Amino acid sequence: MKRLFICSVAATLALALAQPVSADDFDLPPDLPAAPAQSLPPDVAPDGALAAPDTDPATTPGEFSAPPGVEFASAEDAAPSAAGRNATLVLEARAFANRDLDGNTTNALRFQAHYFGARDFGGRTGLIFNLRARTFIEENRSYRFADDFNVDVQELALRYALSPETSLQFGRINIRNGVASGFNPTDWFKDGSLVVTDSAAPADRRNERLGVVALTGTTTLGQTLMQIGYRPQIDADPGTVWTDRDNFGLGLDRTNPSDAWFVKVTPQIGDNLSFTANALLLDDDPGIGFELSGTLGDNLVLYSEMMAQKRLSIASEALGASEGSAAFRDGVGAGQGKDWHYQAALGLNWALSQKMVGARDISLTMEYHLNTAGLSSSQIDTLSGAQGADEAAAGAIHGIANRRQEPLARNQIFTRLAWNDFWGDSDLSLLGFYVPADGSGLAQLSFDVPVGDNGNFNLRAISSFGDSRSVYGANPTKTSVQMGMTYTF
């Protein structure tokens, strides 16, 4: 099975690169936000405990994640050109000024080209692709091409329509799930997937990750939409093109570490209500969940998302059978074995009415996040009080939460304020994460200014707050100020 999938991915990649496509016409990291995420130690470095899942405007059909009244567009939805091609090329230059916990500032630059879209080979067959080339230059560090230039195959999949109601996809696919904005319990395949980590915004994070190699089928039964999928385990040797080879490692060991089966069912239950039931079997461990959203009036969307799964807690996964002292392990709840854990996101999105803000386009999102696999208030106290050899164990716990992209704290609050056309055609957004147990959190301010028809200038500032041993305050990057310029072809 491993050889079959690897050879199939190689054939799909060759097919995409052999035919030219014309371009027609989104937890701070444990390292510098501009640094390549794939170079980070996945289980050791402390994180900002940021729950990175999100709502992405590029959700594709069959992924069932749009709340009622919200329509998402994607390259797959767009009408192909006369040549059956639909692609976008985005060039970006971004400058970073990052300050660590000791007050030292490091400057960095990143240049990247992001090429994504779809190609139609005929009435039934098509190709989905999402490729990124990037290079990273950091102050006071020698540039090494082997380490600082990367090509990422984020998505590369063939799709085949068996009928107007049924289609198959095979290859590397970014499978996005969930209706919530700040944390998606049903977004199963985000573990270890990020390729760049320069934004805390949920929508950005979904665009900055690797897809999984999978076979999926989507069909409509009456008015019910159903998706079934299989992600195989892929074992490949380190240092090869299938894993982490310099410049062009596919990272299949990161995205396909175990077998997984999943089913999603979305019945038609009303114009103002959307419901999706989920079932997952991940490495023989079952999970069930749902996504529910509905509109109230013209301005308010309420939603909830829940997943119950048999798994290890974050502390148990990080510390294994022996890491950390007995007192520390007991204090953070490690060593309890697999159990049923629950994750949930409950929230609302409120578009402020004209009576309140006039013609301004302002919306407010509020969410509560629950993760029983995370740490309780007393366990967070134990984590922050780690001394001596237990400091490494504490770092391992932060690292697992960072790799899994889920809240380290059992309870967390998320909020986002978006003001479109804040100044002319410029958009302003402010988002934040807050942990009531220790008073720590993270905030991000972003300001986007259109430049001509195809350009965009972005100013972004990110800052964590709280004690240096708290959930968010422990992040080595205290603040990051960024300027980015993108041009879309």
N, C-alpha and C positions, 0 to 999 in steps of 0.2 A: 504493500500500500504506500509506504514511504516513497519508493522509487517511482511509482505511478504518478503520485502527486507532484513530485519534484520535476519529473520529465514533462508533465503537462504544463506546469508553470513556465518552464523554459521554452516550450513550444509557443505558448501564448505570448511571452515576451518577444520572441523572435518575430512573430506575426505582427506585433504592434510596431516594432522598430524597422521592419523591412519595407513598410509602406508609408511614404511621407503623408503628413496631415497638415493642411493649411489652417492657420488660426483665424477663425471668424471672431467677426467681431471679437473662511472665516475661520492653590499649593504652589505656589512658586516652586521652581525646581530646587533640588539640593545643591545646585551649582549655579553659575552665572546664568541668568535667563536666556542669554544668547547662545550658550554653549550647546553643542549637539547632544540631544537627550540620550542617544544610543550609547554614548561613551560613559554614562553614569553607572556606578556600581548599583545594581538593582536592589540589593537587600541590605546595604550597609549605610549609605549616606543619609543623614537626617533630611526630612522634607519640611515643607511648609504645611503639611497635612491638608492641602487644598483638595477638596472634592472637585475634580475637573470635568465630569460629564456635563452635558449641555443640550440645548436645543439648537439644531443646526438648520439653516435655510437650505442646505443641499440634501435634505432627506429624500431618498428615492422612493418610488412607488413600491408598495408592499411592505414598507417598514412601519406603517401605521402610527407615526409619532406626532402628527399634527393635531392640535386641539381643534374643536369645532370652530368653523369660521376662519381657519387659518390655512392657507394654501402655500405649500413649499414648492420651489422650482429647483430643477437640477438639470445637468447636461443631458441626462437621459430623457427628461420630459421635453426638452426643447426640440423644435422641428429641425430635422437635418437639412443641410443645404442640398443644392442640386446634385452634388457629388456624393451625398450620403455621409457628409462629415460635419461634425459639430464640435469645436474645440476652442479652448481659451488658454492664452499664454499670459501669465502675470509675472512681471519683473519687479523685484523689490530690493531696495537698499535700506538698511536699518542700522542706526547708531545707538549704542548703549552706554550709560554711565551707571555702574552698579556699585553700591556701597554695602560693605559687609558689617557684621556686628561690632567689629573693632573700629569702625569709622573709616576704613580704607576704601578708596574709590578706584575702580578699574574701568577703563574705557574699552569698547569693543565695536567691531563692525561685522555685519553679515550681509552678503549678497546672495540672492537666490532667484531661480527661475522655476515657476510652478506651471505645469502644463497638464490640463485635464479636459476631459470631454468624452465623447462617444463617437463611434463610427458604425455606420450601417452597411453591411455587406450584401444586403438583399432583403427580401421581405421578412425572413425569419431570423436571421443571424446578425449579431452586432458585437461590438467590442466596447468595453468601458475601460478607461485608463485615467490614471492620476499619478503623475511623475513629478519629482522635485529634485533639482540640483542646487546645492548650497555650499558656500564657503565661508569660513569664520576666521576673523583676524582679531587677536586680543593683544592689548598693550602689555609690554614687558614679557612677551612670550614669543619664541621663534616660530615662524610659520612652517608647518610640515604638511605637505600635500597629502600624505597618507592619512593623517589624522584630521585635517581641517577642511577637506573637500569630500562631499558625499553626494551620491545619487540615491534617492529613495523611491522605490516602487511602492507607493502607498496603495494603489489599486490597479489591477490588471485582470480583467475577467471577460470571458465570452458569455453572451446571453443568447438563448435560442427560444423562440416562441413556438410552442407545440400547437397552440390554438390562440384565438383572440383572448381567451380567459386564462391560459396557462403558459407560464414561461419558466425556463431554467437559467441559472447562472452558475458558472464554474470558474474559479481562479481566486485571486486575492480581492476580497470584497470588504469594504468598510461597512459592517453591519451596525447600524445605529438604531437604538431603541429608546423609548421614553418620551413622556410629555412634560416632565419637569425641566426647569431652567438651570438650577445650580447643582443638582446631583440626580443621577438617573440609576436607581437600583436595578432596573431591567437591562441596562447597557452592559451586557456580560463580558464583551471581548475587548475591553479597554486596558486590561492588565499588561503593563510593560510595553505599551504600543507607541508612546510619543516619540517623535523624531526631532522636534524643536519645542522649546518650553519658554516662550517669551511673553506669554499672556496668561492671565488668570480668567479671562472671559470664557464662559462655557462654549459658546459657538466657535471661538478660535480653536479650542482644544480638540474638537471633533475633526477639524480640518487638518490638524497637525499630528495625526497618528497613522500608524500602519493598519491596513486591513488584515483580515485573516484569510488563509486559504480554505475555501469551503465550497460545497455544492449546495445550492438552495433551489427550491421550487416554490413558485407563487401561483395560486389559482383562486378563482372565484366560484363559489358554490351558492347559486342563487344570489342573495345579497350579502353573503358572508365571504370575507377575504381571509385566506389562509396561507401561511408560509411555513414550510418545513425545511430544515437545513441540517447539514452534517459538517463539522470541522474535524479533520483527522489530526492525530498526533504526528508530528514530523520531527524525527531525530536526525540531526546532521552534525558533522564534526565542526568544532570551532576553527576559525581562520579560513573558512571556505566561503564561496559566493553565496551559499545558502544561509549562512549565519552572519558573521561579523567581519568578513574580509574588508581590507582597507578600501575606502571609496565606494564600493558597490556590494555591501553585504545585505542580503534580503531580510535577515532577521527572522527567518521562519521558526527558529527555536523559541523566539520570544512570543510570536503571535499564535503558534500552534504547539504549545507544550503538552497538550493532552487531548484525548477525544472528547467531542461534545456533540450532542443532538439537541435540537430545539424545535419548538412548535409555537406559532403565534396565530391566534384566531380573533378576527375582528368582525363581529356581526353588525348589521345595520339596525340600530335601535332607536333612531330619532334624529331629527335635524339639528338639535342643540345638544346632543349627548354622544360621546364617543367612548367605547369600551373595547379593550384588547386583553385577552387572556393569554398568559405565557406559561410554557413548561420547558424546563431545561434539565438535561442529564449531562453533567460536567465531570468527566473522569469517574463515572459510576456514582456520583453524588447527585441526588435529585434536587430540583428547585421548582417552585411555582410562584406566579405573580400576576399582577394585573396593572393596567393603565386606564385611568378614568378621567375624563374631562368634560366639562359642560359650560355653556354660556348662560349668563343671567343678564337679560336686557341687552343693550348695545355696547356696554363698556366693560363688563366683568367676565373673566374666565376663571373658573375654579377647577383645580385638578389634583389628582392624587396618583401616586405610583408606589407599588409595594412589591417586594420580593422576599420569599422565605426560602432559605437554602441550607442544606447540610454542608458544613464547612468548618475549618478551624477559625478561631478568633485571630485578629491581627497579632496579638501578643504571642499566642501559641505558635502561629506560623513563623514568626520572626525568631523566636528563641529556641525552637526545636525541643530536643529532649534534655539539653544540659546547659545552654548558655545562660549566664546570669546567676547570681547567688540565689539560694533557696528563698530568702526573705523577699528579694526583688521579684522573683518569679511568682511567688504567692501574691505579692502586692499588686501585680499587673494582671493577674488571672491567667498566667501561662500554664501549659501542661494539662489542659482539661480535655484534650481530644476533640474530635469532630462532634458538632452538635447543630441543632437547627438555630440559625441566626436570622434576624429580620432587619431589613432595610426599607425605609420609607421616605418619601418626599411629599409633603402636603403644602399646597401653595395656591396663590391667586395672582392673576395679572389684571391690573386695573388701568384702562385707558381713561385718563381724566377728562371729564365732560367739558363742553364748551362753556357751561355756566361757571366753571371753576377757573379755566385757563384760557378762555377765548378760543382763538383759532390755533393755538399752539398744540403741537403733537407731542404729548408727554404721557408716558406710561410708567407704572410702578409695579414691580414684582416682589412678592414676599413669600418665603418658603421656610418650613421647618424640616430638618433632616434628622432621621433616626438611623443609627447603625449599631445594633446590639453586638456586632463583632468588634466594635471599637472599645474605647476605654471609658469607664464611669468616672465620676468626679474624684473618688478616692484613688482609683487606679492612675488617674492623671497626676495626682499628688505624688504617688510613688514614682512615676516616671520622671517628674521634674526634680525629685530628690535623689536621683541616682548618683552614687559616689564611686570613685575608683574603677574597678573592673566592670561595674554595672553601667558605667557610662557608654561602653561599647554596646551593651545589650539594649540600652535606651535608643541608641542610634539605629540599631537593627529594626526596632519597632517603628520608628519614624520612616525608615527606608521601605518597609513593606507597605505602609499606608500610601507612601508616595508612588511606589510601583503600581499598586492596585488602583490608584486614583480614586480613593474613597475617604470619607471623613475618619480621622483618627479618633476624634471624640465621639462618644455615644450620641450626644445631642448637639446640634449646630443650627444656626440661623443664617439664612442667605437673603440678601435684598439687592435689587437692581433698579436704578432710575434711568430711563432713556428719554432724551429730549431730541427729537428729530427736527431738523431745520432750526437749530438753536440760534444760529447767526447766519443769515442767508441760507445757503444749502448745506451748511455744516451741521454735523451731528455730535451730540455730547452724551456720554454714558458714564454712570458711576455704579460700581458694584462692590459688595462687601460680604465677607464671611465672618461670623462671630461665634466664639465658643463660650457659653455662659459659665461653664465649670471653672475656667481659669481667667476669664476676661481677655483672652487673646483674640486676634483676628487679622484680617487682611483686607485692604481696600485697593481698588484700581479705578483710576480716572482716565478716560479716553476721549480724544477730540479729533474728529475726522473732517478734513476740508477738501472738497473736490477741486482738482486742478485741471481745467479744460474738460474735454469730454471723457477722457480715459484715465486721467491721473487722480491720485488721492494722496494727501499728506496727512500723516497720523502722528499725534502727540500722545504719549502714554506715560503714566506715572503709577507705580505700584509700591505699596509700603505695607509691611507687617508690623503689628504692635503687640505688646505684652512682654512679660518677663522673658529673659533670654533662655529659660528652660521650659517655657510654656509650649502649647501645641503649635501656635503660629510664630511666636516670638523666637523660637529656636532656629528658625530658618536662617542659614548663613548669609543669604542675601537680604539685607534689611530693607533697602530701597532700590528701585530700578527706574531710571528716567530714560525714555526712548524717543527717538524721532525716526519715522519711516516714510519712505516715498515709494509708491507703487504705480506701475503703468500697465494697463490691460490692453492686450491686442485681440 
